[in-house]
């Protein structure tokens, strides 16, 4: 077996002893070299042939490779292997990245601009594009003939097609978002056989997913919505599969299959119908949570109201405008994040939101470093959350009363208020935090409180409930808790639950981890391989040692 010899590690930075440009570093790079790039803007283009190299931003660095002044690709590679990691690529008169028969990996990069496809991949060599954002290009990603994987990637605001797969290409396209395309969201043609899984395609000028010229994709668990053409369309001579997809708010028919096309269609979701079994499963997930009786009752009441509204809409009866924004008030560790995730799933199952994805942010993701920056960051986060749930934890830290940088936090609130009203049918905003502090948060803007339909109070867990949570953690890790440890744990939770900074289930999780550590130390000191029952057993002594830490 042949193994690769590690190459040199080269630094690109504007300081003595480093390479001033990426091109300078590549000129001296050997095979398998890793080129680490310091923060900065690098106005250059790169052409590689037959070399294996990694270009990665240094830890915490913001690296921009700007090729807007050139009429050639910013990165063009033939043969070999190229890894691009956490780099922003700005294209000009050609593609941002053009690859031919290269082991290409593009990871957590931002790619924008250019003529033609932002990323063009050709040949028979496998590739990976993961965690990227591609925008403001003529086309998004083009794959001709290549196997590989496109995952967790967003393609948005392109004048042509979002993702084009042709010439027999058979990649996996998974968990991607394609939105704002002048033509088609995903175009499959010329015998391509991709798997398109769990993707969301919306707001396209033509079809959401179009299949032509003997294409044969497998399309599973995708959501297609808001397209000017049909949601999914198969031309004559095409085959493949469609299963468990949701198609809504598209031109008719939602799924268009031309005469002579032979795809199999199963479990396609009728956007006007709600699966009782799916709802029951999610409500069962809610019911399985320990404690929270008042929270469960409130969520079920919301579900009942939304379900009846949907029935009224389908019957042609009027339905009042209703937002889905909520306030979750209570101490940390009381299940607010978990309930918010379930709520998003419920809204999707009810057809209220097309995606139901969960976006959790804190002050850090919303607040910028200077006046005007915060509004831009907040608007971007809100846009990314459309179709799902935007969960803002510790939202009270955004108010001007929260300490340093309060004015910038106020800017975030002032930006959110009109967005929540204008897009109340497209996103559910849930703000969470301590009950008293949330009152100050709501007072930060005259229109903020009216944007929320309901406040749900999350009570602290009782000592008995915390014991049950601890026991569930132990069972999930395949540990067996000594029954005699129960009273010890209950007494401990009773003592600490009155502390101001008590974290409820978070503290129970921390205590469980400490008990595992204590067990590991105890077993290690035996000097032998423990039996299976010893490895599984959490004793009273382990719990007492954890409490004493």
C-alpha positions as CSV (number, residue, x, y, z in Angstrom):
1,X,0.0,0.0,0.0
2,X,1.3,3.4,-0.9
3,X,1.2,6.1,1.7
4,X,1.5,9.9,1.3
5,X,4.6,11.5,2.8
6,X,3.6,14.6,4.8
7,X,4.7,17.8,3.1
8,X,5.9,21.1,4.5
9,X,3.8,23.5,6.5
10,X,4.2,27.0,5.0
11,X,2.9,30.3,6.4
12,X,1.5,33.1,4.2
13,X,1.4,36.4,6.1
14,X,2.5,40.0,5.8
15,X,5.4,39.8,8.2
16,X,9.1,39.0,8.0
17,X,10.0,35.4,7.5
18,X,6.6,34.4,6.0
19,X,5.6,34.1,2.4
20,X,3.9,37.4,1.3
21,X,1.5,35.7,-1.2
22,X,-0.1,32.4,-1.8
23,X,1.6,32.2,-5.1
24,X,5.0,32.6,-3.4
25,X,4.3,29.8,-1.0
26,X,3.0,27.5,-3.8
27,X,6.2,28.1,-5.8
28,X,8.2,26.3,-3.0
29,X,5.5,23.8,-1.9
30,X,6.2,20.1,-2.3
31,X,3.5,17.4,-2.6
32,X,1.1,17.3,0.4
33,X,2.2,20.7,1.6
34,X,-0.1,22.6,4.0
35,X,-0.2,26.4,3.4
36,X,-1.6,28.2,6.4
37,X,-2.8,31.7,5.5
38,X,-3.0,34.6,8.0
39,X,-5.8,37.2,8.0
40,X,-5.9,39.5,5.1
41,X,-7.0,40.1,1.5
42,X,-4.9,38.5,-1.2
43,X,-5.5,39.8,-4.7
44,X,-4.2,36.9,-6.8
45,X,-5.3,33.9,-8.7
46,X,-3.9,30.3,-8.4
47,X,-3.3,27.7,-11.1
48,X,-2.2,24.2,-10.0
49,X,-1.3,21.1,-12.1
50,X,-0.6,17.7,-10.6
51,X,0.3,18.9,-7.1
52,X,-1.4,17.9,-3.8
53,X,-1.8,20.8,-1.5
54,X,-3.9,22.3,1.3
55,X,-4.7,26.0,1.6
56,X,-6.3,26.8,5.0
57,X,-7.0,29.9,7.0
58,X,-5.0,30.1,10.2
59,X,-6.9,29.6,13.4
60,X,-9.4,32.4,13.8
61,X,-8.2,34.2,10.6
62,X,-10.3,35.9,8.0
63,X,-8.8,35.2,4.6
64,X,-10.1,36.7,1.4
65,X,-8.7,35.6,-2.0
66,X,-9.8,38.3,-4.4
67,X,-9.7,37.5,-8.1
68,X,-12.2,40.1,-9.2
69,X,-9.6,41.9,-11.3
70,X,-8.9,38.8,-13.5
71,X,-10.7,37.1,-16.3
72,X,-9.5,33.6,-15.2
73,X,-10.6,31.4,-12.3
74,X,-9.4,32.3,-8.9
75,X,-8.4,28.7,-8.3
76,X,-7.9,26.5,-11.4
77,X,-6.5,23.0,-10.8
78,X,-5.9,19.9,-13.0
79,X,-5.0,16.6,-11.5
80,X,-3.5,16.2,-8.0
81,X,-5.5,17.2,-5.0
82,X,-6.6,20.6,-3.5
83,X,-8.1,21.3,-0.2
84,X,-9.5,24.8,0.5
85,X,-10.6,25.5,4.0
86,X,-12.3,28.5,5.6
87,X,-11.4,30.9,2.8
88,X,-13.6,33.5,1.2
89,X,-13.2,33.5,-2.6
90,X,-14.3,36.5,-4.7
91,X,-14.5,35.8,-8.5
92,X,-14.4,38.3,-11.4
93,X,-14.5,37.3,-15.1
94,X,-14.6,33.6,-14.6
95,X,-15.4,30.8,-12.1
96,X,-14.2,31.1,-8.5
97,X,-13.0,27.5,-8.4
98,X,-12.5,25.3,-11.5
99,X,-11.4,21.7,-11.1
100,X,-10.6,19.0,-13.6
101,X,-9.8,15.4,-12.5
102,X,-8.7,16.8,-9.1
103,X,-9.4,15.4,-5.6
104,X,-11.1,18.6,-4.6
105,X,-12.2,19.4,-1.1
106,X,-13.9,22.8,-0.4
107,X,-14.7,23.0,3.3
108,X,-16.4,25.9,5.1
109,X,-15.6,28.4,2.4
110,X,-17.6,31.4,1.1
111,X,-17.7,31.8,-2.6
112,X,-19.2,34.7,-4.5
113,X,-19.3,36.5,-7.9
114,X,-17.9,35.5,-11.2
115,X,-19.1,34.4,-14.6
116,X,-20.3,30.9,-15.2
117,X,-20.5,28.5,-12.3
118,X,-19.0,29.6,-9.0
119,X,-17.6,26.1,-8.6
120,X,-17.1,24.0,-11.7
121,X,-16.0,20.3,-11.2
122,X,-15.3,18.1,-14.1
123,X,-13.7,14.6,-14.6
124,X,-14.0,11.2,-12.9
125,X,-12.3,12.0,-9.6
126,X,-14.3,12.3,-6.4
127,X,-14.8,15.6,-4.7
128,X,-16.3,17.1,-1.5
129,X,-18.0,20.4,-1.0
130,X,-19.2,20.8,2.6
131,X,-20.4,23.6,4.8
132,X,-20.0,26.3,2.1
133,X,-22.0,29.4,1.1
134,X,-22.1,30.2,-2.6
135,X,-23.8,33.5,-3.7
136,X,-24.1,36.3,-6.3
137,X,-22.8,34.2,-9.2
138,X,-24.2,33.4,-12.6
139,X,-24.5,29.7,-11.6
140,X,-23.9,27.9,-8.3
141,X,-22.2,24.5,-8.6
142,X,-21.6,22.6,-11.8
143,X,-20.6,18.9,-11.7
144,X,-19.9,17.1,-14.9
145,X,-19.2,13.4,-14.7
146,X,-17.7,13.4,-11.2
147,X,-18.7,11.4,-8.1
148,X,-18.5,13.0,-4.7
149,X,-20.5,14.8,-2.1
150,X,-22.1,18.3,-1.7
151,X,-23.4,18.6,1.9
152,X,-24.6,21.3,4.3
153,X,-24.0,23.9,1.6
154,X,-26.1,27.0,0.7
155,X,-26.5,28.3,-2.8
156,X,-28.3,31.6,-3.0
157,X,-29.0,34.6,-5.2
158,X,-27.6,33.2,-8.5
159,X,-28.9,34.4,-11.9
160,X,-29.0,30.9,-13.4
161,X,-29.2,27.4,-12.0
162,X,-28.3,26.7,-8.4
163,X,-26.8,23.2,-8.7
164,X,-26.2,21.5,-12.1
165,X,-25.4,17.8,-12.3
166,X,-24.6,16.3,-15.8
167,X,-22.6,14.0,-17.9
168,X,-23.4,10.9,-15.8
169,X,-22.4,12.5,-12.5
170,X,-23.6,10.6,-9.5
171,X,-22.7,12.7,-6.4
172,X,-24.7,12.8,-3.1
173,X,-26.3,16.2,-2.5
174,X,-27.3,16.2,1.2
175,X,-28.7,18.8,3.6
176,X,-28.2,21.7,1.2
177,X,-30.3,24.9,0.8
178,X,-30.8,26.3,-2.6
179,X,-32.7,29.6,-2.8
180,X,-33.1,32.7,-5.0
181,X,-32.2,31.2,-8.4
182,X,-33.2,32.8,-11.7
183,X,-33.6,29.5,-13.4
184,X,-33.8,26.1,-11.7
185,X,-32.8,25.2,-8.2
186,X,-31.3,21.8,-9.1
187,X,-30.9,20.7,-12.7
188,X,-30.1,17.0,-13.4
189,X,-29.4,16.1,-17.0
190,X,-27.4,13.9,-19.5
191,X,-27.6,10.6,-17.6
192,X,-26.7,12.0,-14.2
193,X,-27.7,9.7,-11.3
194,X,-27.3,11.8,-8.1
195,X,-28.9,11.2,-4.7
196,X,-30.5,14.4,-3.5
197,X,-31.3,14.0,0.2
198,X,-32.8,16.3,2.8
199,X,-32.4,19.5,0.8
200,X,-34.5,22.6,0.8
201,X,-35.1,24.4,-2.6
202,X,-37.1,27.6,-2.7
203,X,-37.8,30.8,-4.7
204,X,-36.6,29.7,-8.1
205,X,-37.6,31.3,-11.4
206,X,-38.4,27.9,-13.0
207,X,-38.6,24.4,-11.5
208,X,-37.3,23.6,-8.1
209,X,-35.7,20.3,-9.3
210,X,-35.7,19.7,-13.0
211,X,-34.7,16.4,-14.6
212,X,-33.9,16.1,-18.4
213,X,-31.9,14.2,-21.0
214,X,-32.2,10.8,-19.4
215,X,-31.3,11.9,-15.9
216,X,-32.2,9.5,-13.1
217,X,-31.9,11.0,-9.6
218,X,-33.0,9.6,-6.3
219,X,-34.8,12.5,-4.5
220,X,-35.5,11.9,-0.8
221,X,-36.9,13.9,2.1
222,X,-36.6,17.2,0.2
223,X,-38.7,20.4,0.7
224,X,-39.5,22.4,-2.4
225,X,-41.5,25.6,-2.0
226,X,-42.1,29.0,-3.5
227,X,-41.0,28.1,-7.1
228,X,-42.4,29.9,-10.2
229,X,-42.4,26.5,-12.0
230,X,-43.4,23.1,-10.8
231,X,-41.7,21.9,-7.6
232,X,-40.2,18.7,-9.2
233,X,-40.3,18.0,-13.0
234,X,-39.2,15.0,-15.0
235,X,-38.9,15.2,-18.8
236,X,-39.7,12.3,-21.1
237,X,-37.1,9.5,-21.0
238,X,-36.0,10.3,-17.4
239,X,-36.3,8.0,-14.4
240,X,-35.4,7.8,-10.8
241,X,-37.2,8.0,-7.5
242,X,-39.1,10.6,-5.4
243,X,-39.9,9.7,-1.8
244,X,-40.9,11.5,1.4
245,X,-40.7,15.0,-0.2
246,X,-42.8,18.0,0.6
247,X,-43.8,20.2,-2.3
248,X,-45.9,23.4,-1.6
249,X,-46.7,26.8,-2.9
250,X,-45.3,26.0,-6.4
251,X,-46.8,26.3,-9.9
252,X,-49.2,23.4,-10.8
253,X,-48.6,20.6,-10.8
254,X,-46.3,20.4,-7.8
255,X,-44.8,17.2,-9.2
256,X,-44.8,17.2,-13.0
257,X,-44.0,13.9,-14.8
258,X,-44.0,14.1,-18.6
259,X,-45.3,11.3,-20.8
260,X,-42.5,8.8,-21.2
261,X,-40.8,9.6,-17.9
262,X,-40.7,6.7,-15.4
263,X,-39.7,7.8,-11.9
264,X,-41.3,6.1,-9.0
265,X,-43.1,8.4,-6.6
266,X,-43.8,7.3,-3.0
267,X,-44.6,9.0,0.3
268,X,-44.9,12.4,-1.4
269,X,-46.3,14.8,1.2
270,X,-49.5,16.6,0.4
271,X,-48.9,20.1,1.5
272,X,-52.6,20.5,2.5
273,X,-52.6,17.4,4.8
274,X,-50.9,16.9,8.1
275,X,-49.8,13.4,9.1
276,X,-51.4,12.6,12.4
277,X,-48.7,9.9,13.1
278,X,-46.0,12.5,12.6
279,X,-47.6,14.9,15.0
280,X,-48.2,12.2,17.5
281,X,-44.5,11.1,17.3
282,X,-43.4,14.7,18.0
283,X,-45.9,15.2,20.8
284,X,-44.8,11.9,22.3
285,X,-41.2,13.3,22.2
286,X,-42.5,16.3,24.1
287,X,-44.4,14.1,26.6
288,X,-41.2,12.0,27.2
289,X,-39.4,14.9,28.7
290,X,-39.3,14.8,32.5
291,X,-41.5,17.3,34.3
292,X,-42.7,20.5,32.6
293,X,-46.5,19.8,32.8
294,X,-47.4,23.5,32.2
295,X,-45.1,23.8,29.2
296,X,-46.5,20.6,27.7
297,X,-50.1,21.9,28.1
298,X,-49.2,25.3,26.5
299,X,-47.5,23.6,23.5
300,X,-50.4,21.3,22.9
301,X,-52.8,24.2,23.0
302,X,-50.8,25.9,20.3
303,X,-50.8,22.8,18.2
304,X,-54.6,22.4,18.6
305,X,-55.1,26.0,17.4
306,X,-52.8,25.7,14.4
307,X,-54.4,22.4,13.4
308,X,-57.9,23.9,13.5
309,X,-56.7,27.0,11.5
310,X,-55.4,24.6,8.8
311,X,-58.8,22.8,8.7
312,X,-60.5,26.2,8.4
313,X,-58.2,27.3,5.6
314,X,-58.8,24.1,3.7
315,X,-62.6,24.5,4.2
316,X,-62.4,28.0,2.7
317,X,-63.1,29.7,6.0
318,X,-61.2,32.9,7.1
319,X,-58.2,32.5,9.3
320,X,-56.8,35.4,11.3
321,X,-53.2,36.5,10.8
322,X,-51.1,34.9,13.5
323,X,-47.4,35.0,14.2
324,X,-45.6,32.1,15.8
325,X,-43.1,34.1,18.0
326,X,-42.8,33.0,21.6
327,X,-41.1,33.9,24.8
328,X,-39.6,31.1,26.9
329,X,-39.0,32.4,30.4
330,X,-37.2,30.5,33.1
331,X,-33.9,29.5,34.6
332,X,-31.2,27.7,32.6
333,X,-31.4,23.9,32.1
334,X,-35.1,23.7,32.2
335,X,-35.6,22.3,28.7
336,X,-36.2,25.6,26.7
337,X,-33.9,24.7,23.8
338,X,-35.3,21.1,23.5
339,X,-38.9,22.3,23.5
340,X,-38.0,25.0,20.9
341,X,-36.6,22.3,18.6
342,X,-39.7,20.2,19.0
343,X,-41.9,23.3,18.3
344,X,-40.1,23.8,15.0
345,X,-40.7,20.2,14.0
346,X,-44.4,20.6,14.9
347,X,-44.7,23.8,12.8
348,X,-43.2,22.0,9.8
349,X,-45.4,18.9,10.3
350,X,-48.5,21.2,10.4
351,X,-47.5,22.9,7.2
352,X,-47.0,26.3,9.0
353,X,-43.3,26.6,8.2
354,X,-41.7,25.0,5.1
355,X,-38.4,23.9,6.7
356,X,-38.7,23.8,10.5
357,X,-34.9,24.0,10.9
358,X,-33.6,25.2,14.2
359,X,-31.1,28.2,14.3
360,X,-29.8,28.9,17.8
361,X,-27.9,32.2,18.4
362,X,-26.8,34.4,21.2
363,X,-25.8,38.0,21.5
364,X,-22.4,37.2,19.9
365,X,-24.0,36.1,16.6
366,X,-26.2,39.2,16.4
367,X,-24.1,42.1,17.7
368,X,-21.3,43.7,15.7
369,X,-18.3,45.8,16.6
370,X,-19.4,49.2,15.3
371,X,-22.5,51.1,14.4
372,X,-24.2,49.6,11.4
373,X,-22.5,46.3,11.7
374,X,-25.1,44.9,14.1
375,X,-28.0,45.6,11.8
376,X,-26.2,43.7,9.0
377,X,-25.4,40.7,11.1
378,X,-28.9,40.5,12.6
379,X,-30.6,40.8,9.2
380,X,-28.3,38.0,7.9
381,X,-29.1,35.7,10.8
382,X,-32.8,36.4,10.4
383,X,-32.6,35.6,6.6
384,X,-30.8,32.3,7.3
385,X,-33.6,31.3,9.7
386,X,-36.5,31.9,7.3
387,X,-38.7,28.8,7.1
388,X,-37.7,27.6,10.5
389,X,-37.1,28.7,14.1
390,X,-34.7,31.4,15.2
391,X,-33.9,30.7,18.9
392,X,-32.2,33.6,20.7
393,X,-30.9,32.3,24.1
394,X,-30.2,34.8,26.9
395,X,-32.0,37.4,24.8
396,X,-32.0,39.9,27.7
397,X,-28.2,40.5,27.1
398,X,-29.2,42.4,24.0
399,X,-30.7,45.3,26.0
400,X,-28.9,48.5,26.7
401,X,-29.2,47.7,30.4
402,X,-27.1,44.5,30.0
403,X,-23.7,46.1,30.4
404,X,-21.0,46.8,27.9
405,X,-21.8,47.4,24.3
406,X,-25.5,47.8,25.1
407,X,-26.2,50.2,22.3
408,X,-25.2,47.7,19.7
409,X,-27.5,45.2,21.4
410,X,-30.3,47.7,21.1
411,X,-29.5,48.0,17.4
412,X,-30.1,44.3,17.1
413,X,-33.5,44.5,18.8
414,X,-34.5,47.5,16.6
415,X,-33.6,45.5,13.5
416,X,-35.5,42.4,14.7
417,X,-38.8,44.1,15.5
418,X,-39.8,45.1,11.9
419,X,-38.5,41.8,10.5
420,X,-40.6,39.8,12.9
421,X,-43.7,41.6,11.7
422,X,-42.9,41.6,8.0
423,X,-42.0,37.9,8.0
424,X,-44.3,36.5,10.7
425,X,-45.6,33.8,8.5
426,X,-42.1,32.7,7.4
427,X,-40.2,32.3,10.7
428,X,-40.8,31.6,14.4
429,X,-38.7,33.7,16.7
430,X,-38.3,32.3,20.2
431,X,-36.5,34.4,22.8
432,X,-35.4,32.8,26.0
433,X,-34.0,33.8,29.4
434,X,-34.6,34.4,33.1
435,X,-38.1,35.6,33.8
436,X,-37.2,38.9,35.5
437,X,-34.5,39.9,32.9
438,X,-36.9,39.1,30.0
439,X,-39.2,41.8,31.3
440,X,-36.4,44.4,30.8
441,X,-35.7,42.9,27.3
442,X,-39.3,43.5,26.3
443,X,-39.2,47.1,27.4
444,X,-36.3,47.8,25.1
445,X,-38.5,48.6,22.1
446,X,-42.1,49.9,22.1
447,X,-43.2,47.3,19.5
448,X,-41.2,44.3,20.8
449,X,-43.7,42.9,23.3
450,X,-46.6,42.9,20.8
451,X,-44.6,40.8,18.4
452,X,-44.9,37.8,20.7
453,X,-48.1,35.8,20.9
454,X,-47.4,34.0,24.2
455,X,-45.0,33.7,27.1
456,X,-44.4,30.1,28.3
457,X,-42.9,29.8,31.8
458,X,-40.4,27.0,32.5
459,X,-40.4,26.0,36.1
460,X,-37.3,24.8,37.9
461,X,-37.1,21.0,38.2
462,X,-37.9,19.4,41.6
463,X,-35.3,17.3,43.3
464,X,-37.2,14.2,42.3
465,X,-37.3,15.3,38.7
466,X,-33.6,16.0,38.8
467,X,-33.0,12.5,40.2
468,X,-35.0,11.1,37.3
469,X,-33.0,13.2,34.8
470,X,-29.7,11.9,36.3
471,X,-31.0,8.3,36.1
472,X,-32.0,8.8,32.5
473,X,-28.5,10.0,31.7
474,X,-27.0,7.0,33.4
475,X,-29.3,4.6,31.5
476,X,-28.5,6.3,28.2
477,X,-24.8,5.8,28.8
478,X,-25.4,2.1,29.8
479,X,-24.6,2.7,33.4
480,X,-26.6,1.1,36.3
481,X,-27.1,3.5,39.2
482,X,-27.0,2.0,42.7
483,X,-30.6,2.5,44.1
484,X,-28.9,3.6,47.4
485,X,-27.5,6.6,45.5
486,X,-31.1,8.0,45.0
487,X,-31.5,9.5,48.5
488,X,-28.0,11.0,48.3
489,X,-28.7,12.7,45.0
490,X,-32.1,13.9,46.1
491,X,-30.7,15.5,49.2
492,X,-27.9,17.1,47.1
493,X,-30.4,18.6,44.6
494,X,-32.6,19.8,47.4
495,X,-29.6,21.7,49.0
496,X,-28.3,23.3,45.8
497,X,-31.6,24.0,43.9
498,X,-32.1,27.2,45.8
499,X,-28.8,28.7,44.6
500,X,-29.1,31.7,42.4
501,X,-26.9,30.2,39.7
502,X,-28.3,26.7,39.8
503,X,-28.5,25.2,36.3
504,X,-31.2,22.5,36.8
505,X,-30.6,19.7,34.1
506,X,-27.2,21.3,33.2
507,X,-26.0,20.8,36.8
508,X,-27.4,17.3,36.8
509,X,-25.4,16.6,33.6
510,X,-22.2,18.0,35.2
511,X,-22.7,15.9,38.3
512,X,-23.2,12.8,36.2
513,X,-20.0,13.4,34.3
514,X,-18.2,13.9,37.6
515,X,-19.7,10.6,38.9
516,X,-18.4,8.9,35.7
517,X,-14.9,10.3,36.4
518,X,-15.0,9.1,40.0
519,X,-16.0,5.6,38.9
520,X,-13.2,5.6,36.4
521,X,-10.6,6.5,39.0
522,X,-12.0,3.9,41.4
523,X,-11.8,1.1,38.8
524,X,-8.4,2.2,37.7
525,X,-7.0,1.8,41.2
526,X,-8.1,-1.9,41.3
527,X,-5.1,-2.7,39.0
528,X,-7.1,-5.2,37.0
529,X,-9.6,-5.4,34.1
530,X,-13.0,-4.9,35.7
531,X,-16.0,-7.2,35.0
532,X,-18.8,-5.9,32.9
533,X,-21.1,-5.3,35.8
534,X,-18.3,-3.3,37.5
535,X,-17.9,-1.1,34.4
536,X,-21.6,-0.5,34.3
537,X,-22.1,0.2,38.0
538,X,-22.2,3.7,39.5
539,X,-21.9,3.3,43.3
540,X,-22.9,5.6,46.1
541,X,-19.2,6.3,46.6
542,X,-18.9,7.6,43.1
543,X,-21.9,9.9,43.6
544,X,-20.5,11.2,46.9
545,X,-17.1,11.8,45.3
546,X,-18.8,13.7,42.5
547,X,-20.8,15.9,45.0
548,X,-17.6,16.6,47.0
549,X,-15.6,17.8,43.9
